[in-house]
Amino acid sequence: MKMNWIKLDSPEMLQEMKAASENEKVLVLKFSPKCAINYVVRNLLEREWAEGEMSMKTYIVDVISGKGISAQIEKDYGVDHESPQAIVIDKGKVVFHASHGKVIYSELRKFAN
């Protein structure tokens, strides 16, 4: 089943994501539409994602148009910016992050709600 991406494109959405992480783990994917590697990583995640197994909310940040949001995530969570980058947040804290070829479904599955 296709992932239900929620665009993280405003300070209000960033606050909504933080609040959601208090009740469940959330995934944030930093994504550059100008890079082919980003598309490969995103497509592989979408292809393998199993909704019944992965009940976390999935947020996506366009690091080009949402540069400020991406920078705020780096500041708030202390995770150096990379793209593509997956960050799993639970109760307001980063419990996992990976970038490039290390963004794989089998690793994210370990954090399923």
mmCIF file of the C-alpha atoms, coordinates in Angstrom:
data_MODEL
# 
_entry.id   MODEL 
# 
loop_
_atom_site.group_PDB 
_atom_site.id 
_atom_site.type_symbol 
_atom_site.label_atom_id 
_atom_site.label_alt_id 
_atom_site.label_comp_id 
_atom_site.label_asym_id 
_atom_site.label_entity_id 
_atom_site.label_seq_id 
_atom_site.pdbx_PDB_ins_code 
_atom_site.Cartn_x 
_atom_site.Cartn_y 
_atom_site.Cartn_z 
_atom_site.occupancy 
_atom_site.B_iso_or_equiv 
_atom_site.pdbx_formal_charge 
_atom_site.auth_seq_id 
_atom_site.auth_comp_id 
_atom_site.auth_asym_id 
_atom_site.auth_atom_id 
_atom_site.pdbx_PDB_model_num 
ATOM 1   C CA . MET A 1 1   ? 0.000  0.000  0.000  1.00 0.00 ? 1   MET A CA 1 
ATOM 2   C CA . LYS A 1 2   ? 1.273  3.462  -0.856 1.00 0.00 ? 2   LYS A CA 1 
ATOM 3   C CA . MET A 1 3   ? 2.534  5.645  1.935  1.00 0.00 ? 3   MET A CA 1 
ATOM 4   C CA . ASN A 1 4   ? 0.308  8.496  3.026  1.00 0.00 ? 4   ASN A CA 1 
ATOM 5   C CA . TRP A 1 5   ? 2.796  11.365 2.954  1.00 0.00 ? 5   TRP A CA 1 
ATOM 6   C CA . ILE A 1 6   ? 1.947  14.471 4.967  1.00 0.00 ? 6   ILE A CA 1 
ATOM 7   C CA . LYS A 1 7   ? 3.746  17.552 3.628  1.00 0.00 ? 7   LYS A CA 1 
ATOM 8   C CA . LEU A 1 8   ? 5.816  19.194 6.316  1.00 0.00 ? 8   LEU A CA 1 
ATOM 9   C CA . ASP A 1 9   ? 5.938  22.659 4.790  1.00 0.00 ? 9   ASP A CA 1 
ATOM 10  C CA . SER A 1 10  ? 5.150  25.198 7.504  1.00 0.00 ? 10  SER A CA 1 
ATOM 11  C CA . PRO A 1 11  ? 6.014  25.956 11.128 1.00 0.00 ? 11  PRO A CA 1 
ATOM 12  C CA . GLU A 1 12  ? 2.468  24.904 12.042 1.00 0.00 ? 12  GLU A CA 1 
ATOM 13  C CA . MET A 1 13  ? 2.935  21.502 10.393 1.00 0.00 ? 13  MET A CA 1 
ATOM 14  C CA . LEU A 1 14  ? 6.240  21.109 12.230 1.00 0.00 ? 14  LEU A CA 1 
ATOM 15  C CA . GLN A 1 15  ? 4.417  21.705 15.523 1.00 0.00 ? 15  GLN A CA 1 
ATOM 16  C CA . GLU A 1 16  ? 1.722  19.215 14.492 1.00 0.00 ? 16  GLU A CA 1 
ATOM 17  C CA . MET A 1 17  ? 4.400  16.604 13.772 1.00 0.00 ? 17  MET A CA 1 
ATOM 18  C CA . LYS A 1 18  ? 6.055  17.224 17.153 1.00 0.00 ? 18  LYS A CA 1 
ATOM 19  C CA . ALA A 1 19  ? 2.710  16.840 18.917 1.00 0.00 ? 19  ALA A CA 1 
ATOM 20  C CA . ALA A 1 20  ? 1.930  13.636 17.009 1.00 0.00 ? 20  ALA A CA 1 
ATOM 21  C CA . SER A 1 21  ? 5.270  12.183 18.107 1.00 0.00 ? 21  SER A CA 1 
ATOM 22  C CA . GLU A 1 22  ? 4.118  12.362 21.714 1.00 0.00 ? 22  GLU A CA 1 
ATOM 23  C CA . ASN A 1 23  ? 1.471  9.684  21.014 1.00 0.00 ? 23  ASN A CA 1 
ATOM 24  C CA . GLU A 1 24  ? 3.145  7.590  18.317 1.00 0.00 ? 24  GLU A CA 1 
ATOM 25  C CA . LYS A 1 25  ? 6.399  7.283  16.429 1.00 0.00 ? 25  LYS A CA 1 
ATOM 26  C CA . VAL A 1 26  ? 6.537  9.430  13.313 1.00 0.00 ? 26  VAL A CA 1 
ATOM 27  C CA . LEU A 1 27  ? 8.766  9.208  10.260 1.00 0.00 ? 27  LEU A CA 1 
ATOM 28  C CA . VAL A 1 28  ? 10.179 12.313 8.623  1.00 0.00 ? 28  VAL A CA 1 
ATOM 29  C CA . LEU A 1 29  ? 11.744 11.934 5.190  1.00 0.00 ? 29  LEU A CA 1 
ATOM 30  C CA . LYS A 1 30  ? 13.916 14.776 3.958  1.00 0.00 ? 30  LYS A CA 1 
ATOM 31  C CA . PHE A 1 31  ? 13.692 14.678 0.184  1.00 0.00 ? 31  PHE A CA 1 
ATOM 32  C CA . SER A 1 32  ? 15.259 16.664 -2.651 1.00 0.00 ? 32  SER A CA 1 
ATOM 33  C CA . PRO A 1 33  ? 13.254 16.708 -5.886 1.00 0.00 ? 33  PRO A CA 1 
ATOM 34  C CA . LYS A 1 34  ? 16.471 17.606 -7.748 1.00 0.00 ? 34  LYS A CA 1 
ATOM 35  C CA . CYS A 1 35  ? 18.304 14.352 -6.940 1.00 0.00 ? 35  CYS A CA 1 
ATOM 36  C CA . ALA A 1 36  ? 17.728 10.957 -8.546 1.00 0.00 ? 36  ALA A CA 1 
ATOM 37  C CA . ILE A 1 37  ? 19.016 9.103  -5.474 1.00 0.00 ? 37  ILE A CA 1 
ATOM 38  C CA . ASN A 1 38  ? 16.222 10.709 -3.452 1.00 0.00 ? 38  ASN A CA 1 
ATOM 39  C CA . TYR A 1 39  ? 13.623 9.345  -5.872 1.00 0.00 ? 39  TYR A CA 1 
ATOM 40  C CA . VAL A 1 40  ? 15.123 5.852  -5.710 1.00 0.00 ? 40  VAL A CA 1 
ATOM 41  C CA . VAL A 1 41  ? 15.072 5.824  -1.903 1.00 0.00 ? 41  VAL A CA 1 
ATOM 42  C CA . ARG A 1 42  ? 11.521 7.195  -1.745 1.00 0.00 ? 42  ARG A CA 1 
ATOM 43  C CA . ASN A 1 43  ? 10.231 4.727  -4.348 1.00 0.00 ? 43  ASN A CA 1 
ATOM 44  C CA . LEU A 1 44  ? 11.822 1.760  -2.582 1.00 0.00 ? 44  LEU A CA 1 
ATOM 45  C CA . LEU A 1 45  ? 10.216 2.803  0.710  1.00 0.00 ? 45  LEU A CA 1 
ATOM 46  C CA . GLU A 1 46  ? 6.833  3.252  -0.934 1.00 0.00 ? 46  GLU A CA 1 
ATOM 47  C CA . ARG A 1 47  ? 7.063  -0.114 -2.668 1.00 0.00 ? 47  ARG A CA 1 
ATOM 48  C CA . GLU A 1 48  ? 7.900  -2.025 0.529  1.00 0.00 ? 48  GLU A CA 1 
ATOM 49  C CA . TRP A 1 49  ? 5.704  -0.096 2.970  1.00 0.00 ? 49  TRP A CA 1 
ATOM 50  C CA . ALA A 1 50  ? 3.074  -2.306 4.578  1.00 0.00 ? 50  ALA A CA 1 
ATOM 51  C CA . GLU A 1 51  ? 0.330  -0.148 6.095  1.00 0.00 ? 51  GLU A CA 1 
ATOM 52  C CA . GLY A 1 52  ? -0.886 -2.810 8.528  1.00 0.00 ? 52  GLY A CA 1 
ATOM 53  C CA . GLU A 1 53  ? 2.634  -3.284 9.783  1.00 0.00 ? 53  GLU A CA 1 
ATOM 54  C CA . MET A 1 54  ? 3.654  0.374  9.779  1.00 0.00 ? 54  MET A CA 1 
ATOM 55  C CA . SER A 1 55  ? 1.017  2.490  11.455 1.00 0.00 ? 55  SER A CA 1 
ATOM 56  C CA . MET A 1 56  ? 3.223  5.550  11.961 1.00 0.00 ? 56  MET A CA 1 
ATOM 57  C CA . LYS A 1 57  ? 2.473  8.916  10.390 1.00 0.00 ? 57  LYS A CA 1 
ATOM 58  C CA . THR A 1 58  ? 4.822  9.704  7.530  1.00 0.00 ? 58  THR A CA 1 
ATOM 59  C CA . TYR A 1 59  ? 5.924  13.275 6.915  1.00 0.00 ? 59  TYR A CA 1 
ATOM 60  C CA . ILE A 1 60  ? 7.950  14.495 3.955  1.00 0.00 ? 60  ILE A CA 1 
ATOM 61  C CA . VAL A 1 61  ? 10.047 17.651 3.690  1.00 0.00 ? 61  VAL A CA 1 
ATOM 62  C CA . ASP A 1 62  ? 11.114 19.070 0.346  1.00 0.00 ? 62  ASP A CA 1 
ATOM 63  C CA . VAL A 1 63  ? 14.586 20.326 1.280  1.00 0.00 ? 63  VAL A CA 1 
ATOM 64  C CA . ILE A 1 64  ? 14.594 22.813 -1.609 1.00 0.00 ? 64  ILE A CA 1 
ATOM 65  C CA . SER A 1 65  ? 11.299 24.647 -1.078 1.00 0.00 ? 65  SER A CA 1 
ATOM 66  C CA . GLY A 1 66  ? 11.258 23.821 2.655  1.00 0.00 ? 66  GLY A CA 1 
ATOM 67  C CA . LYS A 1 67  ? 14.843 24.741 3.458  1.00 0.00 ? 67  LYS A CA 1 
ATOM 68  C CA . GLY A 1 68  ? 13.779 26.616 6.608  1.00 0.00 ? 68  GLY A CA 1 
ATOM 69  C CA . ILE A 1 69  ? 11.738 23.658 7.890  1.00 0.00 ? 69  ILE A CA 1 
ATOM 70  C CA . SER A 1 70  ? 14.632 21.303 7.162  1.00 0.00 ? 70  SER A CA 1 
ATOM 71  C CA . ALA A 1 71  ? 17.016 23.594 9.059  1.00 0.00 ? 71  ALA A CA 1 
ATOM 72  C CA . GLN A 1 72  ? 14.584 23.794 11.998 1.00 0.00 ? 72  GLN A CA 1 
ATOM 73  C CA . ILE A 1 73  ? 14.441 19.983 12.188 1.00 0.00 ? 73  ILE A CA 1 
ATOM 74  C CA . GLU A 1 74  ? 18.249 19.900 12.260 1.00 0.00 ? 74  GLU A CA 1 
ATOM 75  C CA . LYS A 1 75  ? 18.282 22.491 15.070 1.00 0.00 ? 75  LYS A CA 1 
ATOM 76  C CA . ASP A 1 76  ? 15.432 20.987 17.113 1.00 0.00 ? 76  ASP A CA 1 
ATOM 77  C CA . TYR A 1 77  ? 16.596 17.377 16.917 1.00 0.00 ? 77  TYR A CA 1 
ATOM 78  C CA . GLY A 1 78  ? 20.379 17.697 16.590 1.00 0.00 ? 78  GLY A CA 1 
ATOM 79  C CA . VAL A 1 79  ? 20.558 15.582 13.444 1.00 0.00 ? 79  VAL A CA 1 
ATOM 80  C CA . ASP A 1 80  ? 22.887 16.949 10.766 1.00 0.00 ? 80  ASP A CA 1 
ATOM 81  C CA . HIS A 1 81  ? 21.068 17.608 7.502  1.00 0.00 ? 81  HIS A CA 1 
ATOM 82  C CA . GLU A 1 82  ? 21.373 15.091 4.693  1.00 0.00 ? 82  GLU A CA 1 
ATOM 83  C CA . SER A 1 83  ? 19.158 14.166 1.779  1.00 0.00 ? 83  SER A CA 1 
ATOM 84  C CA . PRO A 1 84  ? 17.596 11.719 1.446  1.00 0.00 ? 84  PRO A CA 1 
ATOM 85  C CA . GLN A 1 85  ? 17.296 11.287 5.183  1.00 0.00 ? 85  GLN A CA 1 
ATOM 86  C CA . ALA A 1 86  ? 14.848 9.361  7.346  1.00 0.00 ? 86  ALA A CA 1 
ATOM 87  C CA . ILE A 1 87  ? 14.279 10.392 10.946 1.00 0.00 ? 87  ILE A CA 1 
ATOM 88  C CA . VAL A 1 88  ? 12.040 8.490  13.366 1.00 0.00 ? 88  VAL A CA 1 
ATOM 89  C CA . ILE A 1 89  ? 10.820 10.598 16.281 1.00 0.00 ? 89  ILE A CA 1 
ATOM 90  C CA . ASP A 1 90  ? 9.172  9.215  19.416 1.00 0.00 ? 90  ASP A CA 1 
ATOM 91  C CA . LYS A 1 91  ? 7.980  11.406 22.281 1.00 0.00 ? 91  LYS A CA 1 
ATOM 92  C CA . GLY A 1 92  ? 9.823  14.375 20.807 1.00 0.00 ? 92  GLY A CA 1 
ATOM 93  C CA . LYS A 1 93  ? 13.182 12.584 20.570 1.00 0.00 ? 93  LYS A CA 1 
ATOM 94  C CA . VAL A 1 94  ? 15.045 11.036 17.646 1.00 0.00 ? 94  VAL A CA 1 
ATOM 95  C CA . VAL A 1 95  ? 15.177 7.251  18.034 1.00 0.00 ? 95  VAL A CA 1 
ATOM 96  C CA . PHE A 1 96  ? 16.610 6.549  14.576 1.00 0.00 ? 96  PHE A CA 1 
ATOM 97  C CA . HIS A 1 97  ? 18.073 8.406  11.654 1.00 0.00 ? 97  HIS A CA 1 
ATOM 98  C CA . ALA A 1 98  ? 19.755 7.328  8.446  1.00 0.00 ? 98  ALA A CA 1 
ATOM 99  C CA . SER A 1 99  ? 20.620 8.781  5.087  1.00 0.00 ? 99  SER A CA 1 
ATOM 100 C CA . HIS A 1 100 ? 21.167 7.721  1.505  1.00 0.00 ? 100 HIS A CA 1 
ATOM 101 C CA . GLY A 1 101 ? 21.525 3.944  1.083  1.00 0.00 ? 101 GLY A CA 1 
ATOM 102 C CA . LYS A 1 102 ? 20.882 3.314  4.781  1.00 0.00 ? 102 LYS A CA 1 
ATOM 103 C CA . VAL A 1 103 ? 17.276 4.483  4.468  1.00 0.00 ? 103 VAL A CA 1 
ATOM 104 C CA . ILE A 1 104 ? 15.736 1.035  4.116  1.00 0.00 ? 104 ILE A CA 1 
ATOM 105 C CA . TYR A 1 105 ? 12.377 -0.386 5.052  1.00 0.00 ? 105 TYR A CA 1 
ATOM 106 C CA . SER A 1 106 ? 13.781 -3.287 7.098  1.00 0.00 ? 106 SER A CA 1 
ATOM 107 C CA . GLU A 1 107 ? 15.439 -0.786 9.459  1.00 0.00 ? 107 GLU A CA 1 
ATOM 108 C CA . LEU A 1 108 ? 12.365 1.451  9.712  1.00 0.00 ? 108 LEU A CA 1 
ATOM 109 C CA . ARG A 1 109 ? 10.152 -1.581 10.404 1.00 0.00 ? 109 ARG A CA 1 
ATOM 110 C CA . LYS A 1 110 ? 11.944 -1.992 13.750 1.00 0.00 ? 110 LYS A CA 1 
ATOM 111 C CA . PHE A 1 111 ? 10.234 1.207  14.882 1.00 0.00 ? 111 PHE A CA 1 
ATOM 112 C CA . ALA A 1 112 ? 6.678  0.349  13.834 1.00 0.00 ? 112 ALA A CA 1 
ATOM 113 C CA . ASN A 1 113 ? 4.006  1.506  16.289 1.00 0.00 ? 113 ASN A CA 1 
# 
